[in-house]
């Protein structure tokens, strides 16, 4: 099943960084500014809390065409009726996740090495998140940063579209796309910014510039 989604401006919501405005309002404003995907990532929340937040996000995203991706929580993704699920290497394995969510849902997978990218099955996984490009405080247990050279090497091995993640900001859009990514996944570049709409607009403009 061919799924259409745009990895250009991929917002990963963080409850701590978004505390001031809230995750739902941050998402609404970011999408108004040009965010093309919203992921709910909250490692402290249980499934019930993920479902509650996810349903509120689904409501504000209704009619925008922007898919909601749930990080790691398969039960929540199914209960919310989210458009997608994203799993890491230490989460549920991709093939099991695909069996649980069916073929209609977008499935993303984090990959940190060329070997992991090479092993991705495009009949199971729809896109990969490659990183961390830089060190980032939003994921303190992350692997060694790979830089744009590492991003290019890993993206070249991946049989599916890639989004760059890990400390990336608007000014990194050009180098990320030049390295083979289809977009950038951002946390602090939108979450916790005083104006998430303007922050998303700036990233969208940098992506556009990189493509022309």
Secondary structure by P-SEA (a helix, b strand, c coil): cbbbbbccbbbbbbccccccccaaaaaaaaaaacccbbbbbbccccaaaaaaaaaaaaaaaccccbbbbbcccaaaaaaacccbbbbccccccaaaaaaaacccbbbbbbbccaaaaaacccccccbbbccccccccccccccccccaaaaaaaaaacccbbbbbccccccaaaaaaaacccbbbbcccccccccaaaaaaaaaaaaaaaac
